[in-house]
């Protein structure tokens, strides 16, 4: 298991779905058609979503628990 996971800036996300399309573990869903949401249990911290986000609103953070 990776020590990192993806975190979305939901206040600025426009739910374009680019991150969801590239996630190899299907750990990202578009919640309520408003923002992307990461399932921390499925996220492996690969960073593909962060690289794909056109607005750079996804970052990788170190897991604390």
VMD Tcl script that draws the C-alpha trace (Angstrom):
set ca {
  {0.00 0.00 0.00}
  {1.25 3.45 -0.90}
  {1.84 5.98 1.82}
  {0.16 8.62 -0.35}
  {-3.39 9.19 -1.52}
  {-5.14 11.73 -3.74}
  {-7.03 14.69 -2.31}
  {-9.34 16.88 -4.41}
  {-9.89 20.61 -3.80}
  {-13.68 20.18 -3.85}
  {-14.34 23.90 -3.42}
  {-12.91 24.56 -6.89}
  {-13.50 21.26 -8.71}
  {-15.93 21.49 -11.65}
  {-16.48 17.72 -12.01}
  {-15.04 17.46 -15.52}
  {-14.30 13.77 -14.92}
  {-10.78 13.76 -16.37}
  {-9.39 12.27 -13.16}
  {-12.03 9.57 -13.02}
  {-11.20 8.41 -16.55}
  {-7.51 7.77 -15.79}
  {-7.80 6.19 -12.33}
  {-6.59 2.57 -12.64}
  {-8.37 1.52 -9.42}
  {-11.70 3.31 -10.07}
  {-11.17 5.19 -6.82}
  {-12.68 8.46 -8.07}
  {-16.36 9.27 -8.48}
  {-18.10 12.49 -9.43}
  {-20.23 13.29 -6.41}
  {-23.60 14.87 -7.10}
  {-22.29 16.05 -10.50}
  {-20.48 18.83 -8.66}
  {-17.01 17.60 -7.63}
  {-14.70 14.60 -7.77}
  {-14.43 12.47 -4.65}
  {-11.62 10.00 -3.90}
  {-12.26 6.69 -2.16}
  {-9.21 6.56 0.11}
  {-9.53 2.81 0.58}
  {-9.15 2.20 -3.16}
  {-6.63 4.94 -3.99}
  {-3.08 3.62 -4.43}
  {-1.41 7.03 -4.67}
  {-0.20 6.63 -8.26}
  {-0.77 10.33 -9.07}
  {-2.34 9.79 -12.49}
  {-5.38 11.82 -11.50}
  {-3.25 14.73 -10.24}
  {-1.31 14.82 -13.52}
  {-4.52 14.68 -15.58}
  {-6.49 17.39 -13.73}
  {-6.59 20.40 -16.10}
  {-6.97 22.81 -13.18}
  {-4.33 21.17 -10.93}
  {-6.88 20.67 -8.15}
  {-5.69 17.23 -7.06}
  {-2.67 16.69 -4.88}
  {-1.07 13.68 -3.25}
  {-0.83 13.69 0.51}
  {0.85 11.33 2.95}
  {-1.61 9.06 4.72}
  {-1.85 9.80 8.42}
  {-3.70 6.67 9.46}
}
mol new
graphics top color blue
foreach p $ca { graphics top sphere $p radius 0.5 }
foreach p [lrange $ca 0 end-1] q [lrange $ca 1 end] { graphics top cylinder $p $q radius 0.2 }
display resetview
